[in-house]
Amino acid sequence: MTTTRPRKRLNHTELQKIIKQHGWFLAGRSGGARALLAFADLTDRAMAGCNLAEADLSGAVLRRAHLYDCKLDRATLFGADLREADLQGASLVGANLRGATLRGANLTGANLFKADLRSGSIATKDLKGNLFEMSIEAGPAELDEARLVNANLTDADISDAVARSTDFTDAVLRGAKLLRANMQKAKLAGADLEGADLSAADLRGADLEGAILTGANLELTGFHGASLKRVLSDKPAGRLVKDLVVPLDEMLRLHELWVESNGKSGRPADLTGYDLRHVSFPARSNLAALVAENATFYGVHLEGARLQGAKLNGADLRACHLSGADLRGAQLRGAQLSRADLRDTNLSPLAMPGGRHYPANLENAQVRCVDLRGAKLREAILRRADLSETDLSAADMTGADLEEARVTAKRTPAKVVEG
């Protein structure tokens, strides 16, 4: 991105005044004025938690700027230089990032819902009303080596962008437009690309291990040398429910009868290795002691389900809705739980007659980017589990075994400065 416009370096007092007046503008207060920071030099500036929604930052230089937890919804950042900027947790909903340079920027946990990262050019009018291009050359958006771990890019338009070696691990790119994007050697492990358009995208050498590609448009997409291990696509991810000897509804009815009669009648259900993605389980299902090892539950609704003592080792429970579920004593060794909703779940030990109790076992489980707020994890076995970017606010971890577990402390959001 180049320009012949002169740069204005704002001092701290000038910048704070603009931010304050912008806050008044957003609130509709007297004396408010929209922040017009086009082509401003804001290199290294500290603006964490500022509300710059709808601000004009076209062509601004924001290299190494501290913008974490900023509100930049619908802001114009066309052709902006955001190299190595800290945008962790920032909200960029509907932001115009066309032609922006984000090389080396940190957007971990940022929200870029419906953001526009296409290439383009700024057009304005001369005195006669004719459109012409300003002296700014903005090519494709540059995201080389940027960090977008667990970022929300749902419905974002990243067509033609250059994102080589960019880290999209666990990012949500549902419905995103990635047409012709250059994503060579990008890290997309565990990324959710459901319904994304990857037409003619270059993913040579990319890491897509465990990525979600259901409903994605892969016409002319280049995957040479890419890692596609455990990718979840429209192809069956295990045995088919329709092939069960006993219809699933009947199997679940018999299982519930077996549980409620303490094994005197009915029959325990075994769904080991089945693809259950399209199953609609009854509300608050009684699935205690269910056996479903290595089964695929991706995205299934199981709110309030009774799953105490269930054997779910190696199961794919990513993006599942399990808030309020009873998982006491559940066996989840090596299970995949990334992006699951586990708010207020009970993963405490399961007490049995005779004073025996069995702790929930999540050894080697993938628990990345999970919502565990208010969950009970007393004495849970989490050895070698990966809890990166997981929200453990108000969770009870008393006596939990975290030996060799990877726990990334969730950063406390900066207070948003409204002005």
C-alpha positions as a Python dict, from the first residue, in 0.01 Angstrom:
ca = {
    (1, 'M'): (0, 0, 0),
    (2, 'T'): (150, 334, -107),
    (3, 'T'): (28, 691, -90),
    (4, 'T'): (151, 1041, -160),
    (5, 'R'): (-64, 1195, 113),
    (6, 'P'): (136, 1338, 404),
    (7, 'R'): (112, 1160, 738),
    (8, 'K'): (-1, 1340, 1049),
    (9, 'R'): (149, 1215, 1373),
    (10, 'L'): (-104, 1276, 1650),
    (11, 'N'): (18, 1327, 2004),
    (12, 'H'): (-152, 1155, 2297),
    (13, 'T'): (-367, 1455, 2390),
    (14, 'E'): (-494, 1505, 2034),
    (15, 'L'): (-577, 1139, 1996),
    (16, 'Q'): (-762, 1116, 2326),
    (17, 'K'): (-969, 1421, 2235),
    (18, 'I'): (-1069, 1264, 1902),
    (19, 'I'): (-1161, 936, 2075),
    (20, 'K'): (-1364, 1121, 2337),
    (21, 'Q'): (-1556, 1322, 2079),
    (22, 'H'): (-1613, 1006, 1878),
    (23, 'G'): (-1770, 845, 2183),
    (24, 'W'): (-2007, 1140, 2209),
    (25, 'F'): (-2081, 1107, 1836),
    (26, 'L'): (-2177, 742, 1880),
    (27, 'A'): (-2396, 830, 2177),
    (28, 'G'): (-2563, 1116, 1989),
    (29, 'R'): (-2440, 1369, 2241),
    (30, 'S'): (-2381, 1738, 2174),
    (31, 'G'): (-2022, 1818, 2075),
    (32, 'G'): (-1964, 1476, 1925),
    (33, 'A'): (-1769, 1429, 1604),
    (34, 'R'): (-1685, 1118, 1405),
    (35, 'A'): (-1320, 1017, 1430),
    (36, 'L'): (-1161, 1108, 1095),
    (37, 'L'): (-818, 951, 1118),
    (38, 'A'): (-755, 876, 752),
    (39, 'F'): (-381, 862, 673),
    (40, 'A'): (-293, 939, 1036),
    (41, 'D'): (31, 800, 1176),
    (42, 'L'): (-71, 600, 1483),
    (43, 'T'): (235, 377, 1500),
    (44, 'D'): (282, 217, 1845),
    (45, 'R'): (-18, 406, 1986),
    (46, 'A'): (-194, 256, 2291),
    (47, 'M'): (-570, 245, 2221),
    (48, 'A'): (-670, -75, 2398),
    (49, 'G'): (-1041, -92, 2471),
    (50, 'C'): (-1127, 221, 2271),
    (51, 'N'): (-1458, 247, 2091),
    (52, 'L'): (-1380, 348, 1733),
    (53, 'A'): (-1683, 189, 1572),
    (54, 'E'): (-1763, 359, 1238),
    (55, 'A'): (-1439, 561, 1251),
    (56, 'D'): (-1251, 646, 931),
    (57, 'L'): (-899, 503, 945),
    (58, 'S'): (-845, 474, 570),
    (59, 'G'): (-477, 448, 487),
    (60, 'A'): (-380, 500, 852),
    (61, 'V'): (-53, 359, 980),
    (62, 'L'): (-125, 147, 1288),
    (63, 'R'): (192, -59, 1298),
    (64, 'R'): (241, -225, 1637),
    (65, 'A'): (-60, -32, 1770),
    (66, 'H'): (-221, -165, 2086),
    (67, 'L'): (-580, -221, 1975),
    (68, 'Y'): (-677, -525, 2176),
    (69, 'D'): (-1044, -538, 2277),
    (70, 'C'): (-1113, -229, 2063),
    (71, 'K'): (-1454, -181, 1907),
    (72, 'L'): (-1396, -124, 1536),
    (73, 'D'): (-1733, -240, 1410),
    (74, 'R'): (-1813, -97, 1065),
    (75, 'A'): (-1492, 108, 1079),
    (76, 'T'): (-1319, 198, 752),
    (77, 'L'): (-966, 59, 754),
    (78, 'F'): (-920, 52, 380),
    (79, 'G'): (-552, 24, 292),
    (80, 'A'): (-455, 63, 659),
    (81, 'D'): (-113, -59, 772),
    (82, 'L'): (-178, -289, 1069),
    (83, 'R'): (146, -482, 1058),
    (84, 'E'): (226, -641, 1396),
    (85, 'A'): (-72, -466, 1556),
    (86, 'D'): (-226, -624, 1866),
    (87, 'L'): (-595, -680, 1786),
    (88, 'Q'): (-661, -962, 2030),
    (89, 'G'): (-1029, -978, 2120),
    (90, 'A'): (-1109, -677, 1901),
    (91, 'S'): (-1451, -647, 1741),
    (92, 'L'): (-1433, -574, 1368),
    (93, 'V'): (-1787, -671, 1271),
    (94, 'G'): (-1858, -545, 920),
    (95, 'A'): (-1527, -356, 909),
    (96, 'N'): (-1386, -246, 573),
    (97, 'L'): (-1036, -393, 562),
    (98, 'R'): (-1001, -394, 185),
    (99, 'G'): (-637, -381, 85),
    (100, 'A'): (-525, -361, 448),
    (101, 'T'): (-188, -498, 554),
    (102, 'L'): (-211, -728, 855),
    (103, 'R'): (123, -903, 822),
    (104, 'G'): (226, -1040, 1162),
    (105, 'A'): (-78, -891, 1339),
    (106, 'N'): (-232, -1073, 1636),
    (107, 'L'): (-609, -1118, 1596),
    (108, 'T'): (-651, -1405, 1840),
    (109, 'G'): (-1016, -1423, 1944),
    (110, 'A'): (-1110, -1123, 1729),
    (111, 'N'): (-1459, -1096, 1579),
    (112, 'L'): (-1448, -1026, 1205),
    (113, 'F'): (-1806, -1128, 1128),
    (114, 'K'): (-1889, -1009, 775),
    (115, 'A'): (-1564, -812, 754),
    (116, 'D'): (-1449, -717, 403),
    (117, 'L'): (-1088, -808, 328),
    (118, 'R'): (-1103, -796, -52),
    (119, 'S'): (-874, -588, -271),
    (120, 'G'): (-1003, -259, -409),
    (121, 'S'): (-942, 112, -448),
    (122, 'I'): (-1071, 425, -279),
    (123, 'A'): (-1280, 645, -506),
    (124, 'T'): (-1385, 1000, -438),
    (125, 'K'): (-1534, 1287, -641),
    (126, 'D'): (-1366, 1590, -791),
    (127, 'L'): (-1530, 1933, -797),
    (128, 'K'): (-1728, 1834, -1106),
    (129, 'G'): (-1866, 1524, -940),
    (130, 'N'): (-1654, 1281, -1141),
    (131, 'L'): (-1521, 972, -967),
    (132, 'F'): (-1147, 923, -955),
    (133, 'E'): (-900, 715, -757),
    (134, 'M'): (-698, 871, -478),
    (135, 'S'): (-323, 835, -470),
    (136, 'I'): (-337, 511, -275),
    (137, 'E'): (-257, 173, -422),
    (138, 'A'): (-419, -106, -227),
    (139, 'G'): (-382, -454, -362),
    (140, 'P'): (-512, -771, -196),
    (141, 'A'): (-539, -770, 183),
    (142, 'E'): (-214, -900, 329),
    (143, 'L'): (-236, -1138, 624),
    (144, 'D'): (97, -1316, 589),
    (145, 'E'): (205, -1469, 920),
    (146, 'A'): (-84, -1304, 1105),
    (147, 'R'): (-235, -1484, 1404),
    (148, 'L'): (-611, -1540, 1387),
    (149, 'V'): (-640, -1825, 1635),
    (150, 'N'): (-1002, -1872, 1746),
    (151, 'A'): (-1104, -1564, 1548),
    (152, 'N'): (-1461, -1531, 1420),
    (153, 'L'): (-1455, -1478, 1043),
    (154, 'T'): (-1811, -1596, 977),
    (155, 'D'): (-1936, -1462, 641),
    (156, 'A'): (-1618, -1254, 602),
    (157, 'D'): (-1502, -1181, 248),
    (158, 'I'): (-1133, -1266, 214),
    (159, 'S'): (-1134, -1318, -161),
    (160, 'D'): (-795, -1268, -328),
    (161, 'A'): (-627, -1211, 8),
    (162, 'V'): (-267, -1316, 67),
    (163, 'A'): (-249, -1522, 386),
    (164, 'R'): (66, -1731, 358),
    (165, 'S'): (175, -1906, 679),
    (166, 'T'): (-115, -1737, 858),
    (167, 'D'): (-240, -1909, 1173),
    (168, 'F'): (-614, -1976, 1152),
    (169, 'T'): (-608, -2255, 1412),
    (170, 'D'): (-960, -2313, 1550),
    (171, 'A'): (-1089, -2005, 1364),
    (172, 'V'): (-1454, -1996, 1259),
    (173, 'L'): (-1483, -1925, 885),
    (174, 'R'): (-1838, -2043, 828),
    (175, 'G'): (-1977, -1906, 504),
    (176, 'A'): (-1660, -1705, 443),
    (177, 'K'): (-1560, -1613, 88),
    (178, 'L'): (-1202, -1721, 20),
    (179, 'L'): (-1211, -1721, -358),
    (180, 'R'): (-861, -1721, -511),
    (181, 'A'): (-706, -1656, -167),
    (182, 'N'): (-337, -1742, -141),
    (183, 'M'): (-317, -1948, 176),
    (184, 'Q'): (-3, -2146, 110),
    (185, 'K'): (131, -2312, 425),
    (186, 'A'): (-147, -2157, 635),
    (187, 'K'): (-240, -2326, 962),
    (188, 'L'): (-608, -2421, 954),
    (189, 'A'): (-602, -2707, 1203),
    (190, 'G'): (-944, -2742, 1362),
    (191, 'A'): (-1080, -2445, 1166),
    (192, 'D'): (-1452, -2440, 1090),
    (193, 'L'): (-1495, -2380, 715),
    (194, 'E'): (-1853, -2507, 693),
    (195, 'G'): (-2020, -2358, 386),
    (196, 'A'): (-1711, -2153, 296),
    (197, 'D'): (-1629, -2075, -68),
    (198, 'L'): (-1272, -2185, -136),
    (199, 'S'): (-1302, -2177, -515),
    (200, 'A'): (-959, -2157, -678),
    (201, 'A'): (-796, -2091, -339),
    (202, 'D'): (-432, -2194, -306),
    (203, 'L'): (-390, -2416, -1),
    (204, 'R'): (-71, -2588, -106),
    (205, 'G'): (123, -2708, 196),
    (206, 'A'): (-149, -2590, 437),
    (207, 'D'): (-230, -2772, 760),
    (208, 'L'): (-602, -2856, 764),
    (209, 'E'): (-585, -3139, 1014),
    (210, 'G'): (-922, -3177, 1182),
    (211, 'A'): (-1076, -2889, 985),
    (212, 'I'): (-1450, -2877, 911),
    (213, 'L'): (-1524, -2864, 536),
    (214, 'T'): (-1890, -2966, 527),
    (215, 'G'): (-2078, -2782, 253),
    (216, 'A'): (-1763, -2599, 140),
    (217, 'N'): (-1711, -2513, -227),
    (218, 'L'): (-1379, -2671, -322),
    (219, 'E'): (-1393, -2620, -699),
    (220, 'L'): (-1038, -2580, -835),
    (221, 'T'): (-898, -2551, -482),
    (222, 'G'): (-529, -2643, -467),
    (223, 'F'): (-447, -2891, -189),
    (224, 'H'): (-110, -3022, -313),
    (225, 'G'): (105, -3110, -14),
    (226, 'A'): (-166, -3007, 234),
    (227, 'S'): (-241, -3211, 547),
    (228, 'L'): (-602, -3328, 538),
    (229, 'K'): (-594, -3574, 827),
    (230, 'R'): (-923, -3618, 1013),
    (231, 'V'): (-1097, -3354, 800),
    (232, 'L'): (-1473, -3356, 852),
    (233, 'S'): (-1654, -3324, 520),
    (234, 'D'): (-1987, -3421, 367),
    (235, 'K'): (-1864, -3779, 345),
    (236, 'P'): (-1976, -4015, 626),
    (237, 'A'): (-1756, -3989, 932),
    (238, 'G'): (-1830, -4340, 1052),
    (239, 'R'): (-2104, -4597, 1039),
    (240, 'L'): (-2446, -4475, 924),
    (241, 'V'): (-2744, -4455, 1159),
    (242, 'K'): (-2970, -4592, 888),
    (243, 'D'): (-2774, -4917, 900),
    (244, 'L'): (-2855, -4984, 1267),
    (245, 'V'): (-3028, -5318, 1322),
    (246, 'V'): (-3270, -5148, 1563),
    (247, 'P'): (-3399, -4800, 1465),
    (248, 'L'): (-3228, -4528, 1667),
    (249, 'D'): (-3548, -4401, 1832),
    (250, 'E'): (-3626, -4751, 1956),
    (251, 'M'): (-3266, -4803, 2066),
    (252, 'L'): (-3278, -4485, 2276),
    (253, 'R'): (-3616, -4583, 2424),
    (254, 'L'): (-3481, -4921, 2529),
    (255, 'H'): (-3167, -4757, 2669),
    (256, 'E'): (-3367, -4520, 2886),
    (257, 'L'): (-3577, -4813, 3011),
    (258, 'W'): (-3256, -5000, 3092),
    (259, 'V'): (-3121, -4703, 3291),
    (260, 'E'): (-3441, -4638, 3485),
    (261, 'S'): (-3490, -5007, 3572),
    (262, 'N'): (-3128, -5047, 3685),
    (263, 'G'): (-3071, -5299, 3409),
    (264, 'K'): (-3374, -5518, 3481),
    (265, 'S'): (-3536, -5441, 3146),
    (266, 'G'): (-3455, -5264, 2821),
    (267, 'R'): (-3114, -5277, 2659),
    (268, 'P'): (-2801, -5053, 2674),
    (269, 'A'): (-2725, -4856, 2360),
    (270, 'D'): (-2393, -4887, 2181),
    (271, 'L'): (-2325, -4623, 1916),
    (272, 'T'): (-1950, -4676, 1890),
    (273, 'G'): (-1811, -4537, 1564),
    (274, 'Y'): (-2140, -4397, 1431),
    (275, 'D'): (-2184, -4064, 1251),
    (276, 'L'): (-2450, -3890, 1462),
    (277, 'R'): (-2418, -3538, 1320),
    (278, 'H'): (-2772, -3527, 1185),
    (279, 'V'): (-2945, -3688, 1483),
    (280, 'S'): (-3196, -3483, 1683),
    (281, 'F'): (-3181, -3618, 2037),
    (282, 'P'): (-3487, -3565, 2260),
    (283, 'A'): (-3463, -3273, 2502),
    (284, 'R'): (-3273, -3359, 2820),
    (285, 'S'): (-3215, -3713, 2697),
    (286, 'N'): (-3135, -3983, 2950),
    (287, 'L'): (-2816, -4125, 2801),
    (288, 'A'): (-2649, -4236, 3123),
    (289, 'A'): (-2382, -4502, 3064),
    (290, 'L'): (-2416, -4462, 2686),
    (291, 'V'): (-2135, -4625, 2490),
    (292, 'A'): (-2041, -4409, 2191),
    (293, 'E'): (-1663, -4425, 2164),
    (294, 'N'): (-1515, -4271, 1848),
    (295, 'A'): (-1863, -4153, 1745),
    (296, 'T'): (-1911, -3819, 1566),
    (297, 'F'): (-2149, -3582, 1746),
    (298, 'Y'): (-2021, -3262, 1582),
    (299, 'G'): (-2266, -2973, 1639),
    (300, 'V'): (-2535, -3187, 1805),
    (301, 'H'): (-2771, -3035, 2063),
    (302, 'L'): (-2749, -3218, 2397),
    (303, 'E'): (-2839, -2941, 2641),
    (304, 'G'): (-2923, -3081, 2982),
    (305, 'A'): (-2858, -3439, 2870),
    (306, 'R'): (-2791, -3703, 3136),
    (307, 'L'): (-2462, -3855, 3029),
    (308, 'Q'): (-2322, -3963, 3364),
    (309, 'G'): (-2088, -4256, 3327),
    (310, 'A'): (-2102, -4238, 2946),
    (311, 'K'): (-1813, -4387, 2752),
    (312, 'L'): (-1721, -4123, 2494),
    (313, 'N'): (-1350, -4190, 2452),
    (314, 'G'): (-1224, -4055, 2118),
    (315, 'A'): (-1564, -3907, 2031),
    (316, 'D'): (-1593, -3591, 1821),
    (317, 'L'): (-1801, -3349, 2027),
    (318, 'R'): (-1677, -3029, 1866),
    (319, 'A'): (-1924, -2739, 1859),
    (320, 'C'): (-2174, -2949, 2055),
    (321, 'H'): (-2433, -2778, 2274),
    (322, 'L'): (-2393, -2941, 2614),
    (323, 'S'): (-2478, -2663, 2856),
    (324, 'G'): (-2619, -2796, 3181),
    (325, 'A'): (-2543, -3158, 3089),
    (326, 'D'): (-2466, -3416, 3356),
    (327, 'L'): (-2130, -3569, 3267),
    (328, 'R'): (-2034, -3701, 3609),
    (329, 'G'): (-1782, -3979, 3571),
    (330, 'A'): (-1794, -3960, 3191),
    (331, 'Q'): (-1502, -4115, 3004),
    (332, 'L'): (-1374, -3866, 2747),
    (333, 'R'): (-1015, -3974, 2694),
    (334, 'G'): (-885, -3833, 2366),
    (335, 'A'): (-1222, -3677, 2285),
    (336, 'Q'): (-1248, -3364, 2071),
    (337, 'L'): (-1447, -3088, 2241),
    (338, 'S'): (-1317, -2773, 2070),
    (339, 'R'): (-1568, -2485, 2058),
    (340, 'A'): (-1826, -2687, 2253),
    (341, 'D'): (-2067, -2513, 2490),
    (342, 'L'): (-2011, -2675, 2830),
    (343, 'R'): (-2145, -2399, 3051),
    (344, 'D'): (-2266, -2524, 3389),
    (345, 'T'): (-2194, -2887, 3302),
    (346, 'N'): (-2124, -3130, 3582),
    (347, 'L'): (-1796, -3317, 3532),
    (348, 'S'): (-1756, -3413, 3897),
    (349, 'P'): (-1701, -3770, 4017),
    (350, 'L'): (-1989, -4015, 3984),
    (351, 'A'): (-2074, -4165, 4325),
    (352, 'M'): (-2166, -4533, 4326),
    (353, 'P'): (-2293, -4770, 4595),
    (354, 'G'): (-2033, -4890, 4843),
    (355, 'G'): (-1858, -4554, 4859),
    (356, 'R'): (-1698, -4588, 4516),
    (357, 'H'): (-1668, -4284, 4296),
    (358, 'Y'): (-1542, -4240, 3942),
    (359, 'P'): (-1395, -3907, 3827),
    (360, 'A'): (-1460, -3770, 3479),
    (361, 'N'): (-1164, -3856, 3259),
    (362, 'L'): (-1054, -3611, 2989),
    (363, 'E'): (-697, -3730, 2955),
    (364, 'N'): (-543, -3617, 2622),
    (365, 'A'): (-872, -3451, 2524),
    (366, 'Q'): (-885, -3147, 2294),
    (367, 'V'): (-1073, -2885, 2497),
    (368, 'R'): (-966, -2578, 2299),
    (369, 'C'): (-1182, -2264, 2278),
    (370, 'V'): (-1448, -2427, 2497),
    (371, 'D'): (-1698, -2237, 2714),
    (372, 'L'): (-1666, -2398, 3058),
    (373, 'R'): (-1803, -2109, 3261),
    (374, 'G'): (-1958, -2230, 3583),
    (375, 'A'): (-1873, -2595, 3512),
    (376, 'K'): (-1797, -2841, 3791),
    (377, 'L'): (-1464, -3014, 3725),
    (378, 'R'): (-1387, -3138, 4076),
    (379, 'E'): (-1127, -3418, 4066),
    (380, 'A'): (-1154, -3434, 3685),
    (381, 'I'): (-862, -3602, 3514),
    (382, 'L'): (-719, -3356, 3261),
    (383, 'R'): (-371, -3496, 3219),
    (384, 'R'): (-214, -3381, 2890),
    (385, 'A'): (-543, -3220, 2786),
    (386, 'D'): (-530, -2906, 2570),
    (387, 'L'): (-741, -2627, 2722),
    (388, 'S'): (-599, -2342, 2512),
    (389, 'E'): (-824, -2035, 2481),
    (390, 'T'): (-1085, -2201, 2704),
    (391, 'D'): (-1305, -1992, 2934),
    (392, 'L'): (-1291, -2136, 3285),
    (393, 'S'): (-1457, -1841, 3459),
    (394, 'A'): (-1629, -1950, 3783),
    (395, 'A'): (-1545, -2316, 3706),
    (396, 'D'): (-1482, -2542, 4006),
    (397, 'M'): (-1143, -2709, 3947),
    (398, 'T'): (-1095, -2837, 4302),
    (399, 'G'): (-871, -3141, 4299),
    (400, 'A'): (-851, -3156, 3919),
    (401, 'D'): (-550, -3340, 3779),
    (402, 'L'): (-381, -3100, 3535),
    (403, 'E'): (-50, -3279, 3501),
    (404, 'E'): (111, -3174, 3169),
    (405, 'A'): (-215, -3009, 3063),
    (406, 'R'): (-196, -2705, 2839),
    (407, 'V'): (-394, -2428, 3003),
    (408, 'T'): (-384, -2085, 2842),
    (409, 'A'): (-510, -1825, 3085),
    (410, 'K'): (-789, -1629, 2923),
    (411, 'R'): (-684, -1265, 2900),
    (412, 'T'): (-898, -1019, 3094),
    (413, 'P'): (-1066, -790, 2837),
    (414, 'A'): (-967, -425, 2850),
    (415, 'K'): (-1231, -180, 2968),
    (416, 'V'): (-1389, -22, 2663),
    (417, 'V'): (-1326, 352, 2655),
    (418, 'E'): (-1643, 518, 2535),
    (419, 'G'): (-1521, 871, 2573),
}
